[in-house]
Amino acid sequence: MNIEERVRLSRYTTLGTGGPARAFARPETLAELRDALGFAREQELDVVVVGLGSNLLVADDGFEGLVLKLGGELARAEVRDDLLVAGGGAPNAVALHRARAAGLGGFEFACAIPGTAGGGVRMNAGAYGGDWSSILERALVVDADDAGWRARDELGLSYRRSGLRPGEVVAEVEFRLTPRPVAEIKTLVADLQARRKAAQPTNKRTYGSVFKNPDHELTAGRMLEACGLRGHRIGGAQISPRHANFIENADGARSEDALALMAEARRRAWEQYGVDLEHEVVFLGDLELPQFEK
Ligand SMILES: Cc1cc2nc3c(=O)[nH]c(=O)nc-3n(C[C@H](O)[C@H](O)[C@H](O)COP(=O)(O)OP(=O)(O)OC[C@H]3O[C@@H](n4cnc5c(N)ncnc54)[C@H](O)[C@@H]3O)c2cc1C
């Protein structure tokens, strides 16, 4: 297993920010994945998988651990009967393509989610009323000691959350889908994509929703909009003028710019609404939101 050093993670995040990983590997089989995990254990390194980096904010000074990018067999997708079987690193677009070609419906909502099957498990990704927990049958979870299948109920899935522990890697996912005419799938996907395009910045570098929707009548986006934050800019990052729960890399942003915007957004939501917004984006490396006075 080839281990690279100091690979810049900005190449692997949709925001396009983030410093280097101390170690980086691209396992393509289960055996290579186990090797890489064994290496990390020997070297006492924390392990993190990067999917499509579509929900990741990586510290500008990087991550002092091993980053894995799943490829080869671990990033394929295929259909077996009414199961969609996807490697942990398989992009959702590829998995959806396979399902559609086989006339299997149920995965259409994922057309709006630019991640991977494994990243979707970690986040219990969802959109338009569907999420991973609604179609996931089981997932193959691997760590340095073990590899085993976990059924949906054993994965601790709830709103944008799973019970996966640090260092656990989703190597394969099985989704149970239902037969649906290909034309219907195409129409639904086109409709969802049009809705997405009308509401969110789709041609900008972002990491998706910044904050989870709070338990409040306003969504996080509407709340931040009402706080006057649309278009607010710090350094090279700005709150999307289109949708206030997105941060765009406007011009040479650094992760610290995005973090500063998040801190400002949380402070204003607290001051105006008494709501403590919880971030959805996952932090990698030494990143922390500053506390504000409550
Ligand atoms: C334009 C845009 C729109 C988006 N819309 C939505 C949406 O509608 N709904 C939604 O839920 N999300 C949305 N997102 C966020 C993001 O796409 C999802 O959270 C997605 O599931 C993340 O997948 P990823 O593979 O890119 O994971 P990454 O961002 O690379 O990683 C996210 C987390 O998952 C972990 N992870 C990744 N792969 C694995 C694996 N194989 N095993 C274990 N852990 C893993 C990472 O370590 C990290 O903790 C959007 C993002 C963008 C940029």
The ligand as an ORCA input file, in Angstrom:
! r2SCAN-3c Opt
* xyz 0 1
  C     -23.962     21.722     -3.270
  C     -24.151     20.753     -2.123
  C     -25.415     20.301     -1.805
  C     -25.602     19.417     -0.756
  N     -26.863     18.994     -0.473
  C     -27.058     18.106      0.509
  C     -28.375     17.609      0.798
  O     -29.360     17.955      0.160
  N     -28.511     16.715      1.801
  C     -27.450     16.279      2.542
  O     -27.633     15.447      3.435
  N     -26.199     16.736      2.291
  C     -25.980     17.621      1.305
  N     -24.713     18.082      1.066
  C     -23.599     17.668      1.940
  C     -22.857     16.424      1.482
  O     -22.973     16.246      0.081
  C     -23.365     15.158      2.195
  O     -23.216     15.250      3.591
  C     -22.621     13.912      1.702
  O     -23.255     12.769      2.184
  C     -21.152     13.896      2.126
  O     -20.553     12.844      1.421
  P     -19.014     12.845      1.050
  O     -18.726     11.521      0.493
  O     -18.655     14.024      0.215
  O     -18.367     12.973      2.481
  P     -17.202     13.953      2.943
  O     -17.693     15.342      2.891
  O     -15.963     13.627      2.232
  O     -17.078     13.511      4.473
  C     -18.131     13.787      5.387
  C     -17.950     12.876      6.597
  O     -18.158     11.523      6.190
  C     -17.021     10.736      6.506
  N     -16.882      9.714      5.471
  C     -16.811      9.888      4.128
  N     -16.710      8.701      3.513
  C     -16.706      7.753      4.490
  C     -16.613      6.328      4.500
  N     -16.508      5.629      3.382
  N     -16.616      5.702      5.692
  C     -16.732      6.401      6.848
  N     -16.822      7.739      6.907
  C     -16.811      8.416      5.739
  C     -15.863     11.730      6.526
  O     -14.772     11.237      7.253
  C     -16.539     12.921      7.178
  O     -16.642     12.710      8.575
  C     -24.495     18.976      0.004
  C     -23.210     19.415     -0.325
  C     -23.029     20.306     -1.377
  C     -21.642     20.756     -1.720
*
